[in-house]
Amino acid sequence: MNIKLHLALLGALLLTGCQALQTDSDKNKLGSTVNVMSNYRSHATSALDRSESSHPYMWDRIADEMQLTIPNDPDVIAYRDWYIQHPKYLRTVTERAAPFLHLITEEIDKRQMPMELVLLPIVESAYNPNARSHGNAVGLWQFLSASGRRYGLKQDYWYDGRRDVVTSTQAALDYLAQLNAYFEGDWMNAVAAYNAGEGRIQDAIDANRARGKATDFFSLQLPRQTMEYVPRMLALADVIKNAKKYGIDLPKIPNRASVRLIDTHGQVDLRTAAEQANMSFPALKRLNPGLSRNTTSPKGPDHLLVPIGVADELELALADMAPQKRLRDDSERVAIASNDVTDVNDDVADSKQSATIGIHHKVKRGDTLGTVARSYGVSEKQLAQWNRLGKKKIKPGQVLLVNAPVSKVSGSKAAKLSVAKAAKLKRYEVRRGDSLSSIAEKFQITVNELMRWNSLGHNHLKPGQTLTVRLDDSGA
């Protein structure tokens, strides 16, 4: 393999960010295929011949169900050789897929789509549901904010459907089904369009057709990232299908469901749900990366992905749980609105029973803990506890979280502005090894902004310290 391709592989294999090349003009090009999802879903029958008895392990089942032809293409060969030469990387991503692999495989099976598509999250995100590309594409399937909303992925203060493995998988397969119909059954061009947008692929097809050239994927003139995208998926398919031949030891993930989606019957604190399920809070959070807070959203979706062994019992326990036991004193109980300020009154009205609303107050010159607390009808002790202040004094420009009584803020213009602004703020707890630069890079902001927002006069951070990060409109 030449050096240039090797370097490209090292960077690209970490995270592609599939839809970074797409344009907004693509969104209207699929109008004639909007019914294709229902056509695929009409085949939602259980494949008994693909059960655990015939294929004990997931990767064996997946390999057996692959159907695309692997071309003798130089890029496919180069990527295949790279994967074979880096078995540690391959093992890491295939193991990381374990909790979700059966779920995604079943969904692809139901729709009678090529099983090679189960490999796209490796190309997209290395099967990391929290992955974010430099272009701000998010999740296993790397949806941009706009394209996620177009395919029904809700994004707000509480929840980001792009990170929700179940809903993002359904959205990604809906999109891929539409693309396949749009390109008249050509899966190579459909997968390429998932990366670059259908408009760009169609333009390349039209250009080739005008010159009397072939219009298959490998004959098109496309951006380099897209020209590498499809070969990476095909190379993975070749390696998975011929693992024994290439000396690759794939993890033996049982071919049976390990998780199930349950109905939470309303908003619930994840810590409470975890205790009911006799599992750790971090383990439950890992299965539900779409949840941005410690609770599910008061406006839904009302579901949790949980280990199948506790699913029935937990669902019944949550159905019977008294409302006052579902949330805790430190749960964030009221939606801090969407980016649309007109939703604020609805949020307040829908949550009378909670009686509090989360507000982020920016400290002004002359403010003290006492004056801020009194202005929102809370105690100094509560305000200090919510913000982990201890005996520290507050500084102008610092942002404080206030769980204020609705009666103190509902209907006022200031509340609307505060709530709308709060929807774009994130609280980040510093971890061991973090630096200002690493946190800034994580949230696609500058170090100076991070220092200014948190009134930091130096670069020294301590584990457990809480920082405020201002997000863009997409919630990125």
Buried (B, 14 or more C-beta within 10 A) or exposed (E): BEEEBEEBBEEBBEBBBBBBBBEEEBBEBBEEBEEBBEEBBEEEEEBEEBEBEEBBBBBBBBBEBBEBEBBEBEBBBBBBBBBBEBBEBBBBBBBBBBBBBBBBBBBBBBBBBBBBBBBBBBBBBBBBBEBBBEBBBBBBBBBBBEBBBBBEBBBBBBBBBBBBBBBBBBBBBBBBBBBBBBBEEBBBBBBBBBBBBBBBBBBBBEEBEEEEEEBEBBEBEBBEBBBBBBBBBBBBBBBBBBBEEBEBEBBEBEBEEBBBBBEBBBBBBBBBBBBBBEBEBEEBBEBBBBBBBBBBBBBEBBBBBBBEBBBEBBBEBBEEBEEEEBBEEEBBBBBBBBBEBEBBBBBBEBBEEBEBBBBBBBBEEEBEBEEBBEBBEBEBEBBBEBBEBEEEEBEEEBBBBBBBBBEBBBEEEEBBEBBBBBBBBBBBEBEEEBEBEEBBEEBBBEBEEBBEBBBBEEEEBEEEBBBBBBBEEBBB
